[in-house]
Amino acid sequence: MSDFTLPNVDAVVAPVVKANKLFVAHLEKLTDFQFGVLRAYSDVGLSRLKAAVEITDVDGLTAYAEASLAVAENLGTQVQADAQALAELLSGFKAEVEALVAASGAEVAASVPAPQAPVAEAPVTEAPAEVVDEAA
């Protein structure tokens, strides 16, 4: 008979609850980041459209083109900064998940009782098989 025992249910469920809370918290951070980036890039696009509709002559077109070059340079810098911020956000999430997995694994392992040595049973000996003479 096996002496297998299950770990404490709370010890198994608690890490899952912690992981779910961690995932939701990071999803919220990621969503906030994405909405912020979306808003910033939308504002840039809309401001350029508003400036474009105000062009009435060649001088206005020249000024618009020069301003567009500056906006493009700034936008390139902003995209790089946003990519770096996203990488840091994801790296932080990865580190927290790894720490949670390591801690949870230790907690679950500690909650599982150590296996007990099996009880030695007396060996079963079988009686020798009866020899049957097929010629008879």
NORKA-V450299 format. One line per field, one symbol per residue. ss: DSSP state (A for helix, B for strand, O for the rest). burial: b if it has 9 or more other C-alpha atoms within 8 Angstrom, else e. A space follows every 10 residues. Layout:
# NORKA-V450299
ss = ???
burial = ???
This chain:
# NORKA-V450299
ss = OOOOOOOOAA AAAAAAAAAA AAAAAAAAAA AAAAAAAAAA AAAAAAAAAA AAAOOOOAAA AAAAAAAAAA AAAAAAAAAA AAAAAAAAAA AAAAAAAAAA AAAAAAAAAA AOOOOOOOOO OOOOOOOOOO OOOOOO
burial = eeeeeebeee bbeebeebbe ebeeebeeeb eebeeebeee eeeeeeebee beeebeeeeb beebeeebee eeeeeeeeee ebeeebeebe eebeeebeeb eeebeebbee bbeeeeeeee eeeeeeeeee eeeeee
